């Protein structure tokens, strides 16, 4: 074996190692990228879930605050405000029904109280409109 053959053998070995190393790099890159996509998707899903939970909590706070304002007569409210609160109550109930581990049992009486007051307001408005 002469120098050219040895040199060719060395280049072939280095070349095949380099090619093998490059193939490993590409495979690792694709696997990592796939893992990153899965992790990103999971984190995005977790973030969306947290946002939904926070919106449910905010709706619950709004419902309870509104019921307290009605109970203690702090503020006069428009019919539109009643409607918005009842929409919040529907959204809250939808969230609670789809998330059995979410703490509930807090707003039912308040929502019923708000509905009763809303009916009273509607009746009062009807009577006022009739009297005019």
C-alpha positions as CSV (number, residue, x, y, z in Angstrom):
1,X,0.0,0.0,0.0
2,X,1.5,3.3,-1.0
3,X,1.0,6.8,0.3
4,X,-1.8,7.5,-2.1
5,X,-3.7,4.5,-0.9
6,X,-3.2,5.3,2.8
7,X,-4.2,8.9,2.1
8,X,-7.4,7.8,0.2
9,X,-8.2,5.4,3.1
10,X,-7.8,8.2,5.7
11,X,-10.0,10.5,3.6
12,X,-12.6,7.8,3.2
13,X,-12.7,7.1,6.9
14,X,-12.8,10.8,7.8
15,X,-15.4,11.4,5.1
16,X,-17.6,8.5,6.3
17,X,-17.3,9.7,9.9
18,X,-18.1,13.2,8.9
19,X,-21.1,12.0,6.9
20,X,-22.2,9.9,9.8
21,X,-21.8,12.8,12.2
22,X,-23.8,15.1,9.9
23,X,-26.5,12.5,9.6
24,X,-26.6,12.2,13.4
25,X,-26.8,16.0,13.7
26,X,-29.7,16.2,11.2
27,X,-31.6,13.5,13.0
28,X,-31.0,15.1,16.4
29,X,-32.1,18.5,15.0
30,X,-35.3,17.0,13.7
31,X,-36.1,15.2,16.9
32,X,-35.4,18.3,19.0
33,X,-37.5,20.4,16.7
34,X,-40.3,18.0,17.0
35,X,-40.0,18.0,20.8
36,X,-39.9,21.8,20.8
37,X,-43.1,21.9,18.7
38,X,-44.8,19.4,21.1
39,X,-43.6,21.4,24.2
40,X,-44.7,24.7,22.6
41,X,-48.1,23.2,21.8
42,X,-48.5,21.9,25.4
43,X,-47.4,25.3,26.8
44,X,-49.9,27.1,24.5
45,X,-52.7,24.7,25.6
46,X,-51.8,25.2,29.3
47,X,-51.8,29.0,28.7
48,X,-55.2,28.9,27.0
49,X,-56.6,26.8,29.9
50,X,-55.2,29.3,32.4
51,X,-56.8,32.2,30.5
52,X,-60.2,30.4,30.4
53,X,-59.9,29.7,34.2
54,X,-59.1,33.4,34.9
55,X,-62.0,34.5,32.8
56,X,-64.3,32.2,34.8
57,X,-63.0,33.5,38.0
58,X,-63.5,37.1,36.8
59,X,-67.1,36.3,35.8
60,X,-67.7,34.8,39.2
61,X,-66.3,37.9,40.9
62,X,-68.5,40.1,38.7
63,X,-71.6,38.0,39.5
64,X,-71.0,38.1,43.3
65,X,-70.2,41.8,43.3
66,X,-73.3,42.7,41.3
67,X,-75.5,40.6,43.6
68,X,-74.0,42.4,46.6
69,X,-74.6,45.7,45.1
70,X,-78.3,44.7,44.5
71,X,-78.6,43.4,48.0
72,X,-77.2,46.5,49.7
73,X,-78.8,49.0,47.2
74,X,-75.5,50.7,46.6
75,X,-76.1,51.5,42.9
76,X,-78.9,51.7,40.4
77,X,-78.2,49.5,37.5
78,X,-79.4,49.6,33.9
79,X,-81.1,46.6,32.2
80,X,-78.1,46.3,30.0
81,X,-75.9,45.7,33.1
82,X,-78.3,43.0,34.3
83,X,-78.1,41.4,30.8
84,X,-74.3,41.5,30.8
85,X,-74.2,39.9,34.3
86,X,-76.5,37.2,33.2
87,X,-74.3,36.5,30.1
88,X,-71.4,36.3,32.5
89,X,-73.4,33.8,34.6
90,X,-74.0,31.6,31.5
91,X,-70.3,31.7,30.5
92,X,-69.3,30.9,34.1
93,X,-71.8,27.9,34.2
94,X,-70.6,26.6,30.9
95,X,-67.0,26.7,32.2
96,X,-68.0,25.0,35.4
97,X,-69.9,22.3,33.6
98,X,-66.9,21.5,31.4
99,X,-64.4,21.5,34.3
100,X,-65.6,19.3,37.1
101,X,-62.5,20.0,39.2
102,X,-63.1,23.7,39.2
103,X,-64.5,25.0,42.5
104,X,-68.2,25.7,42.3
105,X,-71.3,26.1,44.4
106,X,-70.5,29.7,45.0
107,X,-72.7,31.7,42.6
108,X,-76.0,29.7,42.3
109,X,-77.9,31.7,44.9
110,X,-76.5,35.0,43.7
111,X,-77.5,34.3,40.1
112,X,-81.0,33.4,41.2
113,X,-81.2,36.6,43.2
114,X,-80.0,38.6,40.2
115,X,-82.6,36.9,38.0
116,X,-85.4,37.8,40.5
117,X,-84.3,41.4,40.7
118,X,-84.0,41.5,36.9
119,X,-87.6,40.3,36.6
120,X,-88.7,42.9,39.1
121,X,-86.9,45.6,37.1
122,X,-88.6,44.4,33.9
123,X,-92.0,44.6,35.6
124,X,-91.3,48.0,37.0
125,X,-90.2,49.2,33.6
126,X,-93.4,47.8,32.1
127,X,-95.5,49.6,34.7
128,X,-93.7,52.9,34.1
129,X,-94.2,52.5,30.3
130,X,-97.9,51.8,30.8
131,X,-98.4,54.8,33.1
132,X,-96.8,57.1,30.5
